[in-house]
Amino acid sequence: MNAELQLQAQASRASAPIGSQLRSALAVTPTTHSDQREEPPHAHPTTQGGDHIQAYTVEQVAEMLHVGRDKIYQLLRTGQLRSIKIGNSRRITNKHLAEFIASLEARK
């Protein structure tokens, strides 16, 4: 039993410097709470006129226009609706949508 107490005492003495270093490091490090985090300001892309640019998926545009996804791809293939490509993804901006709708209204 005496040997067991000696091992515990040695372990305690060995970890004491580490514990004091951790305590001093924690005392120096300012604590931040989740509500105090500083987040970088998000720069939203804008047009030259200052309007915010919104980019939609093909599925989102199909839902907005109440048509099928295949119809949107057909409009893209024929050039009636423009889009941009980001990697393998196709996105349709609010400007592209506005141009498409304006072209439909001009046909009337």
PATINU-11435 format. One record per residue: residue in three letters; x, y, z of N, C-alpha, C, O in turn. Coordinates in steps of 0.1 Angstrom, whole numbers, plus 2048, in hexadecimal, padded with zeros to 3 digits. Atoms other than C-alpha are relative to their C-alpha. Example, Ala and Ser with C-alpha at 12.3 -4.5 7.8 and 13.67 -1.06 7.14 Angstrom:
! residues 2
ALA8097F480087B7D384E80980C80081380C807 SER7F77F58008897F58477F880B8087FD816809 
! end
This chain:
! residues 108
MET8087F480080080080080980C8008058167F9 ASN7F77F47FF81D8188088068037F280780E7EF ALA7FB7FE80D82B8127E57F68077F77F980F7EE GLU80B7FA80880981B7D67FF80F8037FD8177FA LEU8007F27FD80983C7E980B8087FB80A8137F6 GLN7F47FA80582C8447DE7FE8037F180280D7EC LEU8037FE80E82183F7B97F680B7FE7F88137F4 GLN80A7F58028038567BD80780D8038048177FC ALA7F97F47FD8198707CD8098057F580A8107F2 GLN7F77FD80B83286E7B17F88057F47FC80F7ED ALA8087FC80B8178717977FA80E8027F98157F9 SER8057F27FC80888F7A980B80A7FE8088157F8 ARG7F57F780182A8A07AA8038027F180680E7ED ALA7FD7FF80E8308997857F68087F87F980F7EF SER80A7F980780F8A777A7FE80E8057F78167FF ALA8027F37FA8118C679080580B7F77FE8157F5 PRO7FB7F68098278DA7787F78027F47F480D7EF ILE80A7FF80C80F8D275B7F48078047EF80F7FC GLY80C7FA7FC7F18DC76F80280F8027F98177FF SER7FD7F27FE8018FD7798028077F37FE8137F2 GLN7FF7FA80D80A9047557F38027F97F080C7F3 LEU80D7FF8057E78FD74A7F880B8067F18137FF ARG8077F57F97D991476580580D7FB7FC8167F9 SER7FB7F38047F093075B7FC8037F17F980F7EE ALA8047FE80E7E892B7367F18047FF7EE80D7F7 LEU80E7FD8007C392C73D7FD80E8067F4815802 ALA8027F37FA7C794B75280380B7F67FE8167F6 VAL7FC7F680A7D895D7357F68017F47F480B7EF THR80980180C7C095171A7F38068047EC80280D PRO80D7FA7FD7A19677197F57F67FC7F67EF7F2 THR80B80980378195371A7F68077F77F38137F8 THR80A7FB8097689586FF7F47F78017F57EB801 HIS80C80780074494E7007FA8007F27FE8097EA SER80580180E7309446E27F980C7FB7F980F7F0 ASP8067F480471D9646E380980C7FE8058177FA GLN7F67F580173D9796E380A7FE7F58138057F3 ARG7F780280B74E96A6C580080B7F67F58107F2 GLU7FF7F680A75A9826AC8007F97F28097F17F0 GLU80080680D75097768980380A7F67FF8167F7 PRO7FC7F680A75E98766A7F38047F97EA7FC7F7 PRO80B7FC80774599B6577FE7F97F38087F77EC HIS80280780C73598863B7FE80A7F47F58127F5 ALA8017F880B73A99961A7F67F97F67FA7EF7F1 HIS80A80680A71B9926048038067F38058127F1 PRO7FE7FB80E7219945DF7F58097FB7E98077FE THR80A7F78057109B15CF8028037F180D8017EC THR7FE7FC80E70A9BE5AC80580E80080781480B GLN7FB7F38017179DF59F7F680A8067F981580A GLY80A7F77FB6F69EF5A97FE7FF8107F6806816 GLY8008017F26FB9E35CD7F67F58057F47F3811 ASP80A80B7FC6E09C75CC8087F38048127F17FE HIS7F980D7FC6E99A65DD7FD7F67F67F27F57F1 ILE80180B80A6EF9895C67FC7F38088017F0812 GLN80580D7FA6DC9695CE8017F67F57FE7F87EA ALA7FF80B80A6E49485BD7F87F48047F87F0810 TYR80A80B7FD6CB92C5BB8047F37F980B7F47EE THR7FE80D8076CE9075B27F57FE7F57EB8067F6 VAL80A80380A6BB8F95947F37FC8077E8800803 GLU80C8057F96A38E85AC7F880C8077EC80C807 GLN8067F47FA69C9095BF7F98097F67EE80D7F8 VAL8067F880A69591C59F7F37F87FA7E97FF7F8 ALA80B80780467E9005937F48018097E8803805 GLU80A7FF7F666B9025B37FA80F8007EE810801 MET8047F38016699285B17F78037F47ED80A7F5 LEU8087FE80D65B92758D7F57F67FF7EE7F77F5 HIS80A80B8006459095958007F87F37F67F67EC VAL7FD80880B6548F55798097F480480E7F5810 GLY7F780B7FD6688D557880F8037FE81280D7F8 ARG7F27FE80268D8D257B8057FE7F280E8057ED ASP7FD80280E68F8C45587FE80D7F780580F7EE LYS8047F480767E8E454B80B80A80280F8117F8 ILE7F67F77FE6998F955B80D7FD7F88138057F2 TYR7F48058086B58E454C7FE8037F18078067EA GLN8037FD80E6A48E852A80180E7FD8078127F2 LEU7FF7F18026A290E52E80F80380081380C7F9 LEU7F27FE7FF6C790D5378077FC7F38108037EE ARG7F980680C6D18F75197FD8097F480580B7EB THR8047F880B6BE90E50180480F8018038177F8 GLY7FB7F27FF6CD92E50F7F680A8057F9815806 GLN80A7F77FC6AC93C51A80280580F7FE810812 LEU7FD7FC7F26B793C53E80F7FE8028157F37FE ARG7F28017FE6DB9435488047FB80E7FB7FB816 SER7FB8057F36F093556480F8028018158057F8 ILE7F28017FE7129335738037F38067FB7EB80B LYS7FC80D7FB72691557C80B80280A815809808 ILE7F77FF7F573891159D8047F28027FD7EA808 GLY7FB80E7FF74D8F159C7F77F87F77F57FA7EB ASN80A8088087348D65917F28058027E97FF7FC SER80E7FB7FD7168EA59E7FC80B7F68048147F3 ARG8067F58097009005887F88098097EF804811 ARG8087F77F86F291F5987FA80B7F780080F7ED ILE8077F68086D993858B7FE80C80A7F880B814 THR8007F47F86DC95B5997F28077FF7EB8057F6 ASN80C7F88006BF9735A18008097F37F580C7EE LYS7FF7F880D6CC9885837FC7F77F47F47FC7EC HIS80380980B6C996A56C7F17FE8007EA7FE7F5 LEU80F8027FF6A59645787F980C7FB7EF80B7F4 ALA8077F480469B9885748018027F17F78067EA GLU7FF7FF80F6A99885507F77F67F97F17FA7EF PHE80980A8066969685487F28058017EA8047F7 ILE80E7FB7FE6759765567FD80C7F77F380D7F1 ALA8027F480867A9975447FF7FC7F17F78017EA SER80180480E6809845237F27F97FD7ED7FA7F2 LEU80E80680165F9715297F680B7FF7EC80A7F6 GLU80A7F580164C99152F8018087F37F780D7EE ALA7FF7F980D65B9A15107FA7F97F47F67FF7EA ARG80680880B64D9854FA7F18027FF7EB8007F5 LYS80F7FF80062998D5047FC80B7F67F080D7F5 
! end
